[in-house]
Amino acid sequence: PGNLYYHFKNKDDIINCIFQEFEREMDQLLAVPTRRSANVEDAWLFLHLLFEQIWKYRFFYRDLNNLLANNRTLEIKFKELLNEKVQVARRLCEGLQSAGELSANPRELEALATNMVVVATYWLSYSYVLDPRRSNEPAVVGEALQRGCYQTMALTAPYLRGDARALFEKLAVEYLGN
């Protein structure tokens, strides 16, 4: 702590300050352009950028339950962030749907958006548990980010149609290398 407590009253103030920066960066990322409908490649790129942000601020995600249990401000803000992520995932899916690339009824679309956020939110924690001793090695991090994007996008696969499904398969091979 040392000098940090010269600027901050307590640990929560430090965490809240870091979260404000995270929130600002996430708000920029989550401001998905609506000028045109997204395609599968756009969604994949968006997820990659999202996973990079989650990695950058991974300490929030790795200790989320404890942080939220002890910090009401963070609890409220993180819940808002998750809700915004679901809305963005829904808009991405609706964009694919309006372009004829995805076919889902409203209930399926809502479940798909929610599941995409659940996987994206907890993927890096899952990946960490699989190999905690090497979790910070660049190759392991890169693979975890790529696999997280794939796992999240794979949720859309059963709903993708025609060229969108073919593009998904092509991107999966390019991204994962097999």
N, C-alpha and C positions, 0 to 999 in steps of 0.2 A: 504493500500500500504506500507507505512513505509519502512521497510528494503528491500522490493522487488525492490524499485526504486534505491537502492544502486547497485543492480546487473543488472537491466534492465532500458532502457531509457524511455519506455512508456508501456502502456497496450498491444499494438500490439506485442511488443517484448516478453512479458510474454506469450501471447496466442500462438505466433509462436513457442516458446520453448516447451510449453506443447504439441502443435500439432506435433512437431518433434518426441516426445516420443510416442504419439499415432500412428503416421505414421509408426514408427519402429515396434511397436507391431502388427499393422495391416498387414504390409508387411510380417511378419513371419507367421501370420495366413493365409494370402491369397496365400502363396506359397504352394498351394495344391499339394501333391505328385502326380506324373503322372505315377508311376510304374504300377499301375493297375487302372481299371475303378472303380469309386465309385459306391456303391450301395445306396439304400434308407437310410439305417441306417447310413452310412458314411455321407451322405448329411445332415441328421438330426443333427448328432453330430457337424458337421462343423457349421451349423446354430446356434446351442446352444452356441458354443464358440464365434461366431461372435456377438451374442446378448450380451454375457457377456462383450465383449470389448466395444460395443456401450453403455452399461450401465455404465461401468467404466468411460467413457469419455462423458457422456450424456450431459454435458453442451454445447458441440459443437453442438449436434443435437437439443437441446431444443431452442437454440437461433441462429440457423443456418443462417437465412436470414439476421439478423442484423450483425452478425459476418462477413459474406461474403460481405455485402454492404460496410463495413468500413475497410476491410483488403484485399488488392489485392493479397498478397502472399497466404493467406488462401483460397481465392476464387479459385486460380489456383490449389493449392494442393488438395483441397477437390474435385474439379471436376475430377482431375486425379484419386483420390481414388475411386470415384463413378464409373468411367470407368473401373478401375481394378476390382471392385466388380462385374460389369456386365460380364466382361471376365471370371472371376472365376465361376460365376453362369452358364454361357454358357458352360464352360468346364465340370462342374458337370453334367449338363443336357446331354451333348454330350457323357459323360461317361456312363450314364444310357442308353442312346440311343444305343451306340455301344454294350452294354451288352444285348440288347433286352428287357430292362426293361421300356423303354419310347418310345413312338411313336409320333413324331411331325415333321412337315415339317420345312424347314429353317426359314420361317417367324414366325411360331408359336414358334419355339425354341428361336428366338431372343426376341420376345415379352415376353415369359415366363421368360427368364433370366432378362430382364429389370424390369418386374413386381415384381420378387422376390427381387430385390434390392430396389425398391420403398417401398415395404412393410417393409423390414428389416430396411431401413433408417428411416422411419417415424412411425413405430409401437409404440415405447416407448413414443413418443410425444402424439400419439393418446391415449394410455393407461393412460398417465398422465392426460389428459383432462377429462377422465372418473371418476377419483378419485384423484384429486390433493392433498387433505388433508392427504391422507394415502399413497401417492405414494412412500415414502421411507421406509415403513414398510416391513421387510423381506418377509413376506408371500405375500404381494401385489407385490413386486418386482419379487419374484420367479414365481408367476402366470403370470405376464406380460411377463417374458422371455419365459416361456413355451408356452403361448398362441401365442406369436410372432413367435416362431419356427413353431408351428402348422400352423398358418395362412400363413406363407411363404411356407411351404411344401405343404399345401393344394392346392396351385396353380398348383403343378405338378400332383395332383391326376387324373384329366381327361385324362392325357397323359400316366399314368402308366399302365403297362400290367402285367397280370398273377401274379406270385409270388411277384413281386414288389408292386403291388396294395394291395395284402393281407398283406405284411409286413408294408406298410404305415398304413393300418387300425389297425393292431396290435400295432404299435408304438404309434399311436394317442390315443388308449385306455390306454396304459401304461403311456403315458406322461401326459394326461389330466385327467386320472382317471375315465372316464365314457365312 
